[in-house]
Amino acid sequence: MDLDENNRKKQKLIEQMKEAGKKRNPSEDHAVALKILQNPTRRKIIEFMKDGPKSLDQIKDKYDLNNMQARLNLDMLEDSFYIAKTDSSDKINYELTIRGDAFLENVRTGGK
């Protein structure tokens, strides 16, 4: 990801957080993130999205989840801004945000 794309994604994330009224302090935000990412299925979903947007059905099939389980995990990831919902003409997909990309990068490199 080049610097311009990174800055656009960062600005989009900040705007989404403002629109959603998410003004957590850093300590609270880290506590929420820890809770969200303790679940191995959610971490796997983030990893699955590294190659691009995925649909609800793709995620359900990949991890053998029912509709309720998939939506619960996706809603939690979306609420904590690791993923974002994208609407195309006929279907809803989910994609990583800059925060989701950063999580993957830090997990792969150990934060180095």
C-alpha positions in Angstrom: 0.0 0.0 0.0 1.5 3.3 -1.0 1.6 6.4 1.3 -1.4 8.2 -0.5 -3.6 5.1 -0.2 -2.6 4.7 3.4 -3.5 8.3 4.2 -6.9 8.0 2.4 -7.7 4.8 4.3 -6.7 6.4 7.6 -8.8 9.5 6.9 -11.8 7.2 6.0 -11.4 5.3 9.3 -11.3 8.6 11.3 -14.5 9.8 9.5 -16.2 6.5 10.1 -15.4 6.6 13.8 -16.7 10.2 14.0 -19.9 9.3 12.2 -20.4 6.3 14.4 -19.9 8.5 17.5 -16.9 6.4 18.6 -14.8 8.6 20.7 -13.2 6.1 23.0 -10.1 7.0 24.9 -7.0 4.9 24.0 -7.2 2.7 27.1 -10.8 1.9 26.4 -10.1 1.3 22.8 -7.3 -1.1 23.5 -9.5 -3.0 26.0 -12.2 -3.3 23.3 -9.7 -4.5 20.7 -8.3 -7.1 23.1 -11.7 -8.5 23.7 -12.6 -8.6 20.0 -9.3 -10.2 19.0 -9.2 -12.9 21.7 -11.7 -14.8 19.6 -9.7 -17.0 17.1 -12.6 -17.0 14.6 -12.4 -13.2 14.4 -8.6 -13.3 13.9 -9.1 -15.9 11.1 -11.7 -13.7 9.4 -9.3 -10.8 9.4 -6.6 -13.0 7.9 -9.1 -14.4 5.3 -9.8 -10.8 4.1 -6.2 -10.0 3.5 -6.6 -10.7 -0.3 -9.6 -8.5 -0.7 -13.3 -8.1 0.2 -15.4 -11.1 1.2 -19.1 -11.7 1.2 -21.1 -13.0 4.2 -21.6 -16.3 2.4 -17.9 -16.7 1.7 -17.2 -16.1 5.4 -19.9 -18.5 6.5 -18.7 -21.2 4.2 -15.1 -20.8 5.0 -15.6 -21.1 8.8 -18.7 -23.3 8.9 -20.7 -20.6 10.6 -24.5 -20.1 10.7 -25.9 -16.7 9.8 -26.2 -15.6 13.4 -22.6 -16.6 14.2 -21.2 -14.9 11.1 -23.1 -11.7 11.7 -22.1 -11.5 15.4 -18.4 -11.8 14.5 -18.6 -9.4 11.6 -20.6 -6.9 13.6 -18.0 -7.0 16.4 -15.1 -6.5 13.9 -17.0 -3.7 12.2 -17.9 -2.0 15.4 -14.2 -2.0 16.4 -13.2 -0.7 12.9 -11.1 -3.7 11.9 -13.4 -4.3 8.9 -15.9 -2.1 7.0 -19.1 -3.0 5.1 -19.0 -2.1 1.4 -22.1 -2.1 -0.8 -21.9 -3.0 -4.4 -24.8 -3.0 -6.8 -26.2 -6.3 -5.7 -24.3 -7.5 -2.6 -22.7 -6.5 0.6 -19.0 -7.3 1.1 -16.7 -6.8 4.0 -13.1 -5.5 3.7 -10.3 -4.6 6.0 -9.8 -1.1 7.2 -6.4 0.4 7.8 -6.7 -0.8 11.3 -7.3 -4.4 10.1 -4.4 -4.0 7.7 -2.2 -2.8 10.6 -3.2 -5.7 12.7 -2.2 -8.2 10.0 1.1 -6.4 9.5 1.9 -6.4 13.2 1.0 -10.0 13.6 3.2 -11.0 10.6 6.2 -9.0 11.7 5.7 -9.0 15.4 5.4 -5.2 15.4 8.9 -4.7 14.1 
